Each structure stands twice: as C-alpha cells, then as structure tokens.
Amino acid sequence: MGTVRVSDVMTKEVTLIGAEAGVVEAVDKMVTAKFGCLPVVDGDSTLVGLLTETDCLRCFRDLLKMGTFKDRLS
C-alpha cells in the first residue's frame, strides 16, 4: 500500500490575505471559504505568515478584555 502524500490531500486553490488587511476581512474570507487558516502575504506576494482560527479568537478575546472593540477591528 502506497504512502498518501500531502500533495494528494492539500487544498490546491489557496486563498491569500494581505498583511495590511483588517481582521474582519480575514475572518470573512475564512468563514466564507470554510478555511481554518489563511496564508498571509506582503506586497510582493511573499509568504510572511499564517493567520489561524486561534489567532483570530485570541484577537477577539483580547479586544473583549479591553472593553470596546468596534473601532479596532476594521
């Protein structure tokens, strides 16, 4: 029995987000596409990181702890 490779099961059409995008835009993309993470790219389309569901939850939690957060999410 052969080994199943990552390339056999990975998502091939990748949705990206720019590093300067707002968190709400990123979460909208993640929810719409049903992705648990988004690759983050700079202006040259170079990968600079990965935004995960946990990152978004941590951001939301921290904003809730600060009190008002509506102005800071966009």
C-alpha positions in Angstrom: 0.0 0.0 0.0 1.4 3.4 -1.0 2.0 6.4 1.1 -0.5 9.2 0.9 1.3 12.4 0.2 0.5 15.9 1.4 0.1 17.0 -2.2 -2.6 14.3 -2.6 -4.8 15.8 0.1 -3.9 19.5 0.3 -6.1 22.4 -0.9 -4.7 23.4 -4.2 -6.6 26.7 -4.8 -5.2 28.8 -2.0 -7.0 31.9 -0.7 -4.5 34.6 0.4 -4.8 37.7 2.6 -2.5 40.7 2.6 -0.6 41.6 5.7 -2.2 45.0 5.8 -5.8 43.7 5.6 -8.1 44.1 8.6 -9.0 41.2 10.9 -12.7 41.4 9.9 -11.8 41.0 6.2 -9.6 38.0 7.0 -12.3 36.3 9.2 -14.9 36.9 6.5 -12.7 35.1 4.0 -12.1 32.3 6.4 -15.8 31.8 7.2 -16.9 32.1 3.6 -14.3 29.6 2.3 -14.6 27.4 5.4 -10.9 27.5 6.0 -9.2 27.2 9.4 -6.3 29.4 8.3 -5.1 31.9 5.7 -1.6 32.4 4.3 -0.6 36.0 4.8 1.5 37.7 2.1 3.2 41.0 1.8 3.0 43.5 -1.2 5.3 41.3 -3.2 3.1 38.2 -2.6 5.9 36.7 -0.4 4.5 34.5 2.3 5.1 36.2 5.7 2.9 34.1 8.0 -0.2 32.1 8.6 -3.4 33.5 10.3 -5.2 30.7 12.2 -8.6 30.4 13.8 -6.8 30.5 17.1 -5.1 33.8 16.2 -8.5 35.3 15.4 -10.0 34.0 18.7 -7.1 35.4 20.7 -7.6 38.8 19.0 -11.3 38.8 19.8 -10.6 37.7 23.4 -8.1 40.5 23.9 -10.4 43.1 22.4 -13.3 41.9 24.6 -11.0 42.3 27.6 -10.3 45.9 26.6 -14.0 46.8 26.7 -15.0 48.5 23.5 -13.6 46.9 20.4 -15.8 48.0 17.5 -13.3 50.7 16.4 -10.3 48.4 16.5 -11.5 45.5 14.3 -11.7 47.2 10.9 
